[in-house]
Amino acid sequence: MTKTLPTPPSTLDQSWVLNSLEHDQLARAKKHPIPRRHLKGPELLVLWALRLYLLFMMAVVAYQVWLAAR
């Protein structure tokens, strides 16, 4: 016995269903919890580099504001 996967609904069917829902039903239908993604080495490196760059630029801006205020 082979199991066949159901065909996904077409975009026309999806839009028809979403348009026929009431506001609270639509809000509940759109609320899907998305799990956290586990990042790998290069992705973590890029995020940490951006964080360090942000801290550095905040220090530069604070220094420039301090210089302008003197």
MOPAC internal coordinates of N, CA, C and O (Angstrom, degrees):
PM7 1SCF
backbone

  N    0.0000 0     0.00 0     0.00 0    0    0    0
  C    1.4503 1     0.00 0     0.00 0    1    0    0
  C    1.5233 1   108.44 1     0.00 0    2    1    0
  O    1.2310 1   120.19 1   -61.49 1    3    2    1
  N    1.3069 1   117.24 1   118.51 1    3    2    1
  C    1.4620 1   121.03 1   179.42 1    5    3    2
  C    1.5187 1   109.35 1   -97.31 1    6    5    3
  O    1.2310 1   122.20 1   -37.48 1    7    6    5
  N    1.2932 1   113.40 1   142.52 1    7    6    5
  C    1.4593 1   119.45 1   179.94 1    9    7    6
  C    1.5227 1   109.08 1   -96.91 1   10    9    7
  O    1.2310 1   119.97 1   -53.65 1   11   10    9
  N    1.3101 1   117.66 1   126.35 1   11   10    9
  C    1.4551 1   120.63 1   177.61 1   13   11   10
  C    1.5244 1   108.51 1  -101.80 1   14   13   11
  O    1.2310 1   121.67 1   -41.60 1   15   14   13
  N    1.3089 1   114.40 1   138.40 1   15   14   13
  C    1.4575 1   119.66 1   178.87 1   17   15   14
  C    1.5185 1   109.67 1   -78.77 1   18   17   15
  O    1.2310 1   120.14 1   -39.06 1   19   18   17
  N    1.3137 1   117.34 1   140.94 1   19   18   17
  C    1.4652 1   118.89 1   177.74 1   21   19   18
  C    1.5314 1   109.85 1   -69.17 1   22   21   19
  O    1.2310 1   121.33 1   -33.52 1   23   22   21
  N    1.3012 1   115.06 1   146.48 1   23   22   21
  C    1.4612 1   118.78 1   178.64 1   25   23   22
  C    1.5198 1   108.96 1   -75.61 1   26   25   23
  O    1.2310 1   120.26 1   -41.67 1   27   26   25
  N    1.3353 1   117.11 1   138.33 1   27   26   25
  C    1.4682 1   118.98 1   179.75 1   29   27   26
  C    1.5228 1   109.95 1   -68.74 1   30   29   27
  O    1.2310 1   120.61 1   -29.75 1   31   30   29
  N    1.3187 1   116.44 1   150.25 1   31   30   29
  C    1.4672 1   118.81 1   179.39 1   33   31   30
  C    1.5265 1   110.50 1   -67.48 1   34   33   31
  O    1.2310 1   121.39 1   -30.86 1   35   34   33
  N    1.2967 1   114.95 1   149.14 1   35   34   33
  C    1.4593 1   119.43 1  -179.70 1   37   35   34
  C    1.5306 1   109.59 1   -72.46 1   38   37   35
  O    1.2310 1   120.98 1   -15.76 1   39   38   37
  N    1.3166 1   115.74 1   164.24 1   39   38   37
  C    1.4671 1   119.68 1  -179.68 1   41   39   38
  C    1.5197 1   111.19 1   -65.70 1   42   41   39
  O    1.2310 1   120.37 1   150.40 1   43   42   41
  N    1.3388 1   116.90 1   -29.60 1   43   42   41
  C    1.4615 1   120.24 1   176.88 1   45   43   42
  C    1.5227 1   110.33 1   -65.49 1   46   45   43
  O    1.2310 1   120.68 1   136.57 1   47   46   45
  N    1.3397 1   116.30 1   -43.43 1   47   46   45
  C    1.4647 1   120.20 1   177.35 1   49   47   46
  C    1.5233 1   111.22 1   -63.87 1   50   49   47
  O    1.2310 1   120.43 1   137.48 1   51   50   49
  N    1.3195 1   116.78 1   -42.52 1   51   50   49
  C    1.4650 1   120.50 1   179.98 1   53   51   50
  C    1.5236 1   111.19 1   -62.36 1   54   53   51
  O    1.2310 1   120.28 1   135.70 1   55   54   53
  N    1.3244 1   117.08 1   -44.30 1   55   54   53
  C    1.4636 1   119.42 1  -179.47 1   57   55   54
  C    1.5307 1   111.02 1   -67.11 1   58   57   55
  O    1.2310 1   120.25 1   144.19 1   59   58   57
  N    1.3381 1   117.13 1   -35.81 1   59   58   57
  C    1.4645 1   119.93 1   177.74 1   61   59   58
  C    1.5219 1   110.48 1   -63.74 1   62   61   59
  O    1.2310 1   120.28 1   136.34 1   63   62   61
  N    1.3236 1   117.08 1   -43.66 1   63   62   61
  C    1.4654 1   120.59 1   179.57 1   65   63   62
  C    1.5219 1   110.24 1   -65.03 1   66   65   63
  O    1.2310 1   119.58 1   134.56 1   67   66   65
  N    1.3309 1   118.41 1   -45.44 1   67   66   65
  C    1.4589 1   121.01 1  -179.23 1   69   67   66
  C    1.5242 1   112.28 1   -64.41 1   70   69   67
  O    1.2310 1   120.20 1   145.68 1   71   70   69
  N    1.3275 1   117.22 1   -34.32 1   71   70   69
  C    1.4637 1   120.33 1   178.74 1   73   71   70
  C    1.5251 1   112.15 1   -72.94 1   74   73   71
  O    1.2310 1   120.03 1   154.55 1   75   74   73
  N    1.3247 1   117.55 1   -25.45 1   75   74   73
  C    1.4583 1   119.62 1  -177.38 1   77   75   74
  C    1.5329 1   112.74 1   -87.81 1   78   77   75
  O    1.2310 1   119.63 1   170.45 1   79   78   77
  N    1.3328 1   118.32 1    -9.55 1   79   78   77
  C    1.4600 1   120.52 1   179.33 1   81   79   78
  C    1.5192 1   111.25 1   -78.10 1   82   81   79
  O    1.2310 1   121.02 1   -29.98 1   83   82   81
  N    1.3123 1   115.65 1   150.02 1   83   82   81
  C    1.4573 1   120.18 1   173.19 1   85   83   82
  C    1.5177 1   108.53 1   -77.42 1   86   85   83
  O    1.2310 1   121.00 1   -10.51 1   87   86   85
  N    1.3548 1   115.70 1   169.49 1   87   86   85
  C    1.4599 1   120.11 1  -172.28 1   89   87   86
  C    1.5302 1   112.56 1   -58.54 1   90   89   87
  O    1.2310 1   119.87 1   132.36 1   91   90   89
  N    1.3223 1   117.86 1   -47.64 1   91   90   89
  C    1.4647 1   119.27 1  -177.90 1   93   91   90
  C    1.5274 1   111.39 1   -69.40 1   94   93   91
  O    1.2310 1   120.14 1   146.62 1   95   94   93
  N    1.3337 1   117.34 1   -33.38 1   95   94   93
  C    1.4606 1   119.91 1   176.53 1   97   95   94
  C    1.5205 1   110.76 1   -68.09 1   98   97   95
  O    1.2310 1   120.76 1   141.76 1   99   98   97
  N    1.3234 1   116.16 1   -38.24 1   99   98   97
  C    1.4600 1   120.69 1   178.91 1  101   99   98
  C    1.5231 1   110.63 1   -66.37 1  102  101   99
  O    1.2310 1   120.58 1   137.82 1  103  102  101
  N    1.3307 1   116.50 1   -42.18 1  103  102  101
  C    1.4602 1   119.86 1   179.21 1  105  103  102
  C    1.5260 1   110.68 1   -63.46 1  106  105  103
  O    1.2310 1   120.19 1   140.22 1  107  106  105
  N    1.3225 1   117.25 1   -39.78 1  107  106  105
  C    1.4602 1   120.95 1   178.86 1  109  107  106
  C    1.5271 1   110.73 1   -68.88 1  110  109  107
  O    1.2310 1   120.18 1   143.37 1  111  110  109
  N    1.3363 1   117.27 1   -36.63 1  111  110  109
  C    1.4569 1   120.66 1  -179.16 1  113  111  110
  C    1.5212 1   111.63 1   -70.12 1  114  113  111
  O    1.2310 1   120.29 1   150.19 1  115  114  113
  N    1.3278 1   117.05 1   -29.81 1  115  114  113
  C    1.4633 1   120.61 1  -179.11 1  117  115  114
  C    1.5202 1   112.65 1   -83.54 1  118  117  115
  O    1.2310 1   120.18 1   164.30 1  119  118  117
  N    1.3315 1   117.27 1   -15.70 1  119  118  117
  C    1.4504 1   120.91 1  -176.49 1  121  119  118
  C    1.5199 1   109.82 1   -85.72 1  122  121  119
  O    1.2310 1   120.74 1   -81.28 1  123  122  121
  N    1.3112 1   116.20 1    98.72 1  123  122  121
  C    1.4591 1   121.73 1   175.94 1  125  123  122
  C    1.5146 1   107.53 1  -121.35 1  126  125  123
  O    1.2310 1   119.81 1   -56.85 1  127  126  125
  N    1.3268 1   117.97 1   123.15 1  127  126  125
  C    1.4632 1   118.29 1   177.67 1  129  127  126
  C    1.5283 1   110.29 1   -66.36 1  130  129  127
  O    1.2310 1   121.07 1   -49.92 1  131  130  129
  N    1.3085 1   115.57 1   130.08 1  131  130  129
  C    1.4579 1   121.17 1   179.62 1  133  131  130
  C    1.5238 1   107.53 1  -104.25 1  134  133  131
  O    1.2310 1   119.91 1   -58.04 1  135  134  133
  N    1.3125 1   117.78 1   121.96 1  135  134  133
  C    1.4648 1   119.16 1  -177.95 1  137  135  134
  C    1.5214 1   111.24 1   -69.47 1  138  137  135
  O    1.2310 1   121.21 1   -24.16 1  139  138  137
  N    1.3351 1   115.30 1   155.84 1  139  138  137
  C    1.4522 1   120.01 1   177.62 1  141  139  138
  C    1.5177 1   109.92 1   -67.23 1  142  141  139
  O    1.2310 1   121.40 1   -34.45 1  143  142  141
  N    1.3107 1   114.93 1   145.55 1  143  142  141
  C    1.4515 1   120.16 1   178.86 1  145  143  142
  C    1.5223 1   108.68 1   -93.50 1  146  145  143
  O    1.2310 1   120.72 1   -44.66 1  147  146  145
  N    1.3076 1   116.24 1   135.34 1  147  146  145
  C    1.4600 1   120.94 1   177.12 1  149  147  146
  C    1.5239 1   107.89 1   -86.30 1  150  149  147
  O    1.2310 1   121.01 1   -65.92 1  151  150  149
  N    1.3352 1   115.66 1   114.08 1  151  150  149
  C    1.4535 1   120.63 1  -175.60 1  153  151  150
  C    1.5145 1   110.55 1   -84.62 1  154  153  151
  O    1.2310 1   121.11 1   -30.34 1  155  154  153
  N    1.3100 1   115.47 1   149.66 1  155  154  153
  C    1.4597 1   122.28 1   179.77 1  157  155  154
  C    1.5334 1   109.22 1   -97.29 1  158  157  155
  O    1.2310 1   120.09 1    -0.41 1  159  158  157
  N    1.2956 1   117.43 1   179.59 1  159  158  157
  C    1.4584 1   124.10 1  -174.36 1  161  159  158
  C    1.5194 1   115.66 1   -51.69 1  162  161  159
  O    1.2310 1   118.88 1   121.81 1  163  162  161
  N    1.3381 1   119.74 1   -58.19 1  163  162  161
  C    1.4713 1   119.77 1  -177.13 1  165  163  162
  C    1.5306 1   112.65 1   -62.17 1  166  165  163
  O    1.2310 1   120.27 1   143.62 1  167  166  165
  N    1.3192 1   117.09 1   -36.38 1  167  166  165
  C    1.4681 1   119.88 1  -179.96 1  169  167  166
  C    1.5220 1   110.53 1   -67.22 1  170  169  167
  O    1.2310 1   120.61 1   138.58 1  171  170  169
  N    1.3408 1   116.45 1   -41.42 1  171  170  169
  C    1.4629 1   119.94 1   177.22 1  173  171  170
  C    1.5200 1   110.82 1   -64.89 1  174  173  171
  O    1.2310 1   120.37 1   141.29 1  175  174  173
  N    1.3203 1   116.89 1   -38.71 1  175  174  173
  C    1.4611 1   120.84 1   179.27 1  177  175  174
  C    1.5299 1   110.89 1   -61.66 1  178  177  175
  O    1.2310 1   120.43 1   136.13 1  179  178  177
  N    1.3197 1   116.78 1   -43.87 1  179  178  177
  C    1.4671 1   120.56 1   179.32 1  181  179  178
  C    1.5302 1   110.50 1   -63.98 1  182  181  179
  O    1.2310 1   120.05 1   136.72 1  183  182  181
  N    1.3263 1   117.50 1   -43.28 1  183  182  181
  C    1.4677 1   119.83 1  -179.85 1  185  183  182
  C    1.5218 1   111.77 1   -64.68 1  186  185  183
  O    1.2310 1   120.07 1   138.34 1  187  186  185
  N    1.3295 1   117.46 1   -41.66 1  187  186  185
  C    1.4641 1   119.85 1   178.26 1  189  187  186
  C    1.5233 1   111.02 1   -67.92 1  190  189  187
  O    1.2310 1   119.75 1   144.27 1  191  190  189
  N    1.3261 1   118.08 1   -35.73 1  191  190  189
  C    1.4655 1   120.80 1   176.24 1  193  191  190
  C    1.5305 1   110.16 1   -63.87 1  194  193  191
  O    1.2310 1   120.04 1   139.37 1  195  194  193
  N    1.3221 1   117.53 1   -40.63 1  195  194  193
  C    1.4635 1   120.40 1   177.85 1  197  195  194
  C    1.5252 1   111.50 1   -65.69 1  198  197  195
  O    1.2310 1   120.18 1   141.56 1  199  198  197
  N    1.3269 1   117.26 1   -38.44 1  199  198  197
  C    1.4610 1   120.45 1   177.70 1  201  199  198
  C    1.5247 1   110.84 1   -63.56 1  202  201  199
  O    1.2310 1   120.70 1   135.38 1  203  202  201
  N    1.3342 1   116.27 1   -44.62 1  203  202  201
  C    1.4657 1   119.84 1   179.39 1  205  203  202
  C    1.5270 1   111.11 1   -65.16 1  206  205  203
  O    1.2310 1   120.36 1   139.89 1  207  206  205
  N    1.3248 1   116.91 1   -40.11 1  207  206  205
  C    1.4614 1   120.91 1   177.32 1  209  207  206
  C    1.5269 1   110.49 1   -61.97 1  210  209  207
  O    1.2310 1   120.27 1   138.26 1  211  210  209
  N    1.3124 1   117.08 1   -41.74 1  211  210  209
  C    1.4553 1   120.99 1   178.85 1  213  211  210
  C    1.5258 1   111.33 1   -62.34 1  214  213  211
  O    1.2310 1   120.45 1   135.43 1  215  214  213
  N    1.3228 1   116.74 1   -44.57 1  215  214  213
  C    1.4662 1   119.97 1   178.16 1  217  215  214
  C    1.5276 1   110.92 1   -62.96 1  218  217  215
  O    1.2310 1   120.43 1   137.74 1  219  218  217
  N    1.3317 1   116.78 1   -42.26 1  219  218  217
  C    1.4621 1   120.49 1   178.22 1  221  219  218
  C    1.5261 1   111.18 1   -61.75 1  222  221  219
  O    1.2310 1   120.31 1   134.38 1  223  222  221
  N    1.3227 1   117.02 1   -45.62 1  223  222  221
  C    1.4635 1   120.14 1  -178.64 1  225  223  222
  C    1.5291 1   111.67 1   -67.62 1  226  225  223
  O    1.2310 1   119.88 1   146.75 1  227  226  225
  N    1.3370 1   117.83 1   -33.25 1  227  226  225
  C    1.4615 1   119.98 1   175.35 1  229  227  226
  C    1.5241 1   110.12 1   -64.29 1  230  229  227
  O    1.2310 1   120.35 1   141.07 1  231  230  229
  N    1.3309 1   116.94 1   -38.93 1  231  230  229
  C    1.4626 1   120.36 1   177.50 1  233  231  230
  C    1.5215 1   110.78 1   -66.20 1  234  233  231
  O    1.2310 1   119.94 1   140.49 1  235  234  233
  N    1.3234 1   117.71 1   -39.51 1  235  234  233
  C    1.4701 1   121.18 1   178.89 1  237  235  234
  C    1.5247 1   110.13 1   -63.59 1  238  237  235
  O    1.2310 1   120.34 1   134.48 1  239  238  237
  N    1.3220 1   116.95 1   -45.52 1  239  238  237
  C    1.4644 1   120.56 1  -179.98 1  241  239  238
  C    1.5213 1   110.69 1   -64.56 1  242  241  239
  O    1.2310 1   119.95 1   137.33 1  243  242  241
  N    1.3249 1   117.70 1   -42.67 1  243  242  241
  C    1.4684 1   120.57 1   178.54 1  245  243  242
  C    1.5195 1   110.23 1   -62.09 1  246  245  243
  O    1.2310 1   119.97 1   139.77 1  247  246  245
  N    1.3285 1   117.66 1   -40.23 1  247  246  245
  C    1.4577 1   120.96 1   178.37 1  249  247  246
  C    1.5235 1   110.83 1   -65.08 1  250  249  247
  O    1.2310 1   119.81 1   138.57 1  251  250  249
  N    1.3083 1   117.98 1   -41.43 1  251  250  249
  C    1.4594 1   121.42 1   179.91 1  253  251  250
  C    1.5399 1   110.95 1   -66.43 1  254  253  251
  O    1.2310 1   120.31 1   141.87 1  255  254  253
  N    1.3214 1   117.01 1   -38.13 1  255  254  253
  C    1.4605 1   120.68 1   176.66 1  257  255  254
  C    1.5144 1   109.53 1   -65.81 1  258  257  255
  O    1.2310 1   120.46 1   138.14 1  259  258  257
  N    1.3276 1   116.73 1   -41.86 1  259  258  257
  C    1.4654 1   120.67 1   178.45 1  261  259  258
  C    1.5219 1   111.36 1   -63.54 1  262  261  259
  O    1.2310 1   120.02 1   139.66 1  263  262  261
  N    1.3475 1   117.57 1   -40.34 1  263  262  261
  C    1.4619 1   120.58 1   177.29 1  265  263  262
  C    1.5254 1   111.70 1   -65.56 1  266  265  263
  O    1.2310 1   120.51 1   139.65 1  267  266  265
  N    1.3148 1   116.62 1   -40.35 1  267  266  265
  C    1.4691 1   120.24 1  -178.70 1  269  267  266
  C    1.5292 1   111.03 1   -69.54 1  270  269  267
  O    1.2310 1   120.06 1   151.65 1  271  270  269
  N    1.3114 1   117.50 1   -28.35 1  271  270  269
  C    1.4726 1   120.32 1  -178.60 1  273  271  270
  C    1.5215 1   112.25 1   -78.97 1  274  273  271
  O    1.2310 1   119.72 1   161.70 1  275  274  273
  N    1.3248 1   118.13 1   -18.30 1  275  274  273
  C    1.4694 1   120.37 1  -178.53 1  277  275  274
  C    1.4801 1   112.42 1   -76.60 1  278  277  275
  O    1.2310 1   120.10 1   180.00 1  279  278  277

